[in-house]
Amino acid sequence: MYNLTAADFADTGQWRLLLKIGEHGLEAFLENTLHPEIEPQQLCSVKWDAKRDDLCREIEEAVYNNPRLLDDFATRIILYDPRTLFVPTQIAEESAGAEAELYNKVYIAEESDVMTDRDSDITAVWSLAPGVKGFLMRSFPGARITCNLMEKVRELRKTNNRLTVYADIREDETDFIFLNGKELMSASTHSLPQEEIRPFIMNLLDVYGYKPEDAEVVIR
């Protein structure tokens, strides 16, 4: 394995910054673009217990207290937001502002705070907190910004070829992604005790008219 030197760390051109931001904290990693065998190097990890309206301030403080995050890295940002809505891309593109209008039928957010990402025929729409979109766009111009659920749906659709429910457990939340081949049936995030995960999956299948034996269940 390649042994990193101080010069390697100083060369921003060979690193990609990965920022993971959610309701309860921020993590930052550097991924080496020249030597993929090198494990991501953690830059910082910041936790908070804040109300949604205070979330942008917490993110700002975390970034300014770790100034290396603002170095000239190619940057990818993944936002973890349980209030993520999936809509057909065709509908999302019907008119300017359609995504925010659709989002506000389920959740509440200012149009300027609504963010989107697309994977062919489906579009994810989310709004982590007031002001977050503006801060990220100003502080990380050119960064690729997506949300956790879309990131997972995009990757799973590349290989999934049957009726499958995926449950990705992480700390205090679980992501549930229900696919029929490449077709997205459902994607959501819930805070559930471990013993309630499988019953939730069984109920999800029942809601869509399937029996447990009809689908593969992947809990990871």
Phi and psi in degrees as a GROMACS rama.xvg file:
@    title "Ramachandran Plot"
@    xaxis  label "Phi"
@    yaxis  label "Psi"
@TYPE xy
-66.7336  134.521  TYR-2
-95.2112  118.897  ASN-3
-70.2588  144.808  LEU-4
-117.395  171.425  THR-5
-60.1268  -35.5571  ALA-6
-64.4943  -35.8941  ALA-7
-63.1181  -45.2033  ASP-8
-66.3249  -29.5754  PHE-9
-78.2344  -17.3498  ALA-10
-87.6583  94.7542  ASP-11
-64.1574  -20.8497  THR-12
-67.4198  -21.4213  GLY-13
-101.556  13.7999  GLN-14
-127.774  145.733  TRP-15
-115.552  129.995  ARG-16
-86.1158  127.579  LEU-17
-113.463  118.488  LEU-18
-110.61  126.701  LEU-19
-114.89  119.114  LYS-20
-128.156  129.968  ILE-21
-137.976  -170.422  GLY-22
-65.3874  -24.6404  GLU-23
-115.011  3.26778  HIS-24
166.816  -179.005  GLY-25
-136.848  137.952  LEU-26
-128.193  143.445  GLU-27
-130.702  136.762  ALA-28
-134.759  152.153  PHE-29
-107.617  125.911  LEU-30
-107.163  127.231  GLU-31
-80.2015  126.507  ASN-32
-87.934  -14.4885  THR-33
-94.8706  -30.8261  LEU-34
-127.616  83.1245  HIS-35
-62.5753  -17.1039  PRO-36
-73.4788  -14.2738  GLU-37
-76.6948  129.887  ILE-38
-63.6305  145.911  GLU-39
-54.3745  137.087  PRO-40
-97.1001  118.801  GLN-41
-73.3344  129.673  GLN-42
-91.5506  -42.895  LEU-43
-163.547  161.794  CYS-44
-143.815  120.727  SER-45
-126.205  130.261  VAL-46
-112.613  151.986  LYS-47
-151.506  163.573  TRP-48
-128.44  88.7199  ASP-49
-130.063  152.758  ALA-50
-72.4628  160.779  LYS-51
-58.8219  -38.6212  ARG-52
-69.1734  -16.9782  ASP-53
-100.561  0.828337  ASP-54
-65.7256  -40.4793  LEU-55
-61.4307  -41.0182  CYS-56
-62.8672  -39.6692  ARG-57
-64.0469  -41.136  GLU-58
-65.5447  -43.8132  ILE-59
-58.2392  -46.8403  GLU-60
-63.2763  -40.468  GLU-61
-62.1547  -41.2635  ALA-62
-69.2086  -46.4138  VAL-63
-70.0781  -26.4939  TYR-64
-80.1007  -9.22929  ASN-65
-129.01  72.6499  ASN-66
-60.4763  -18.8166  PRO-67
-65.3996  -20.6895  ARG-68
-61.7526  -22.8542  LEU-69
-94.801  6.15287  LEU-70
-65.1702  170.448  ASP-71
-82.1706  64.0324  ASP-72
-96.7043  147.978  PHE-73
-64.9339  134.598  ALA-74
-128.736  137.078  THR-75
-121.705  130.198  ARG-76
-119.003  126.701  ILE-77
-113.718  121.127  ILE-78
-101.799  132.649  LEU-79
-100.893  104.249  TYR-80
-133.595  112.636  ASP-81
-66.5515  -15.2278  PRO-82
-94.1117  58.5723  ARG-83
-106.254  131.93  THR-84
-114.01  136.217  LEU-85
-109.584  131.354  PHE-86
-135.566  154.717  VAL-87
-61.3512  134.706  PRO-88
-57.3202  -38.0114  THR-89
-58.2594  -40.0853  GLN-90
-74.7237  -39.9226  ILE-91
-62.6917  -25.3177  ALA-92
-101.707  11.8439  GLU-93
-64.8  -32.9916  GLU-94
-156.952  162.393  SER-95
-63.3052  130.519  ALA-96
82.5404  6.1931  GLY-97
-63.2473  -37.1183  ALA-98
-61.4693  -46.1178  GLU-99
-65.4717  -38.2119  ALA-100
-63.3099  -44.0239  GLU-101
-65.2086  -42.104  LEU-102
-59.891  -40.1791  TYR-103
-75.8472  -3.95775  ASN-104
-77.2627  -18.6184  LYS-105
-115.681  -44.7884  VAL-106
-120.032  -176.566  TYR-107
-125.903  125.279  ILE-108
-162.704  149.322  ALA-109
-69.9455  146.222  GLU-110
-56.2451  -35.5053  GLU-111
-69.8894  -14.041  SER-112
-100.436  -3.70583  ASP-113
-85.3759  134.176  VAL-114
-121.101  154.364  MET-115
-140.303  157.733  THR-116
-150.334  147.813  ASP-117
-123.959  143.226  ARG-118
-130.027  90.6892  ASP-119
56.9565  -107.368  SER-120
-87.1181  -2.84179  ASP-121
-123.799  146.062  ILE-122
-125.971  131.34  THR-123
-95.7437  137.844  ALA-124
-128.95  132.169  VAL-125
-153.902  167.143  TRP-126
-153.216  96.8077  SER-127
-60.2709  -46.2664  LEU-128
-171.495  158.046  ALA-129
-57.169  131.471  PRO-130
88.4573  -15.4686  GLY-131
-64.8621  -45.9312  VAL-132
-57.5609  -48.47  LYS-133
-61.0433  -42.5879  GLY-134
-64.2212  -44.6704  PHE-135
-65.6758  -39.9505  LEU-136
-66.0257  -36.6993  MET-137
-74.277  -40.5252  ARG-138
-83.1915  -28.442  SER-139
-129.787  63.8352  PHE-140
-61.0451  134.194  PRO-141
86.9329  -4.32414  GLY-142
-68.6115  146.946  ALA-143
-87.3253  119.523  ARG-144
-115.708  128.455  ILE-145
-141.178  -178.446  THR-146
-116.372  158.56  CYS-147
-56.3018  -47.3771  ASN-148
-64.0643  -42.9871  LEU-149
-64.1407  -39.4258  MET-150
-58.1367  -43.4716  GLU-151
-72.8981  -42.0462  LYS-152
-60.2122  -44.3789  VAL-153
-59.103  -46.0728  ARG-154
-68.793  -42.5068  GLU-155
-67.8392  -33.5034  LEU-156
-67.6951  -18.6526  ARG-157
-70.0136  -28.0827  LYS-158
-123.409  -19.1606  THR-159
-69.3023  134.316  ASN-160
-133.269  15.7939  ASN-161
-152.323  -176.079  ARG-162
-75.992  114.271  LEU-163
-141.942  137.736  THR-164
-111.361  122.798  VAL-165
-103.872  135.615  TYR-166
-124.64  109.648  ALA-167
-100.541  112.742  ASP-168
-92.7493  130.243  ILE-169
-146.515  119.708  ARG-170
46.9589  -112.627  GLU-171
-102.007  12.6183  ASP-172
-135.203  156.943  GLU-173
-130.909  132.582  THR-174
-94.8525  126.139  ASP-175
-110.359  121.079  PHE-176
-126.439  120.5  ILE-177
-112.762  115.61  PHE-178
-122.813  143.782  LEU-179
-116.899  92.929  ASN-180
66.728  -122.763  GLY-181
-91.4582  -7.69781  LYS-182
-80.7518  126.994  GLU-183
-83.0546  120.564  LEU-184
-92.4893  -42.401  MET-185
-162.884  146.447  SER-186
-149.327  126.152  ALA-187
-158.293  162.55  SER-188
-121.529  134.242  THR-189
-139.501  149.249  HIS-190
-95.6881  105.206  SER-191
-133.18  144.473  LEU-192
-63.2148  154.14  PRO-193
-53.3739  -40.1402  GLN-194
-71.4939  -11.2459  GLU-195
-99.2116  -2.9003  GLU-196
-67.1893  -50.5374  ILE-197
-65.9688  -43.7199  ARG-198
-57.4746  -36.4354  PRO-199
-62.0464  -42.8244  PHE-200
-62.959  -42.8455  ILE-201
-62.0493  -39.735  MET-202
-67.4672  -38.0506  ASN-203
-60.8881  -45.3953  LEU-204
-62.1408  -42.1054  LEU-205
-63.167  -41.6304  ASP-206
-58.8124  -35.5158  VAL-207
-91.5155  5.72252  TYR-208
83.4506  22.7687  GLY-209
-111.236  153.599  TYR-210
-94.2441  156.639  LYS-211
-53.7595  -36.0589  PRO-212
-74.5677  -8.81437  GLU-213
-77.9398  -23.1435  ASP-214
-125.87  150.866  ALA-215
-85.1504  139.465  GLU-216
-116.471  124.272  VAL-217
-118.333  110.988  VAL-218
-109.395  124.524  ILE-219
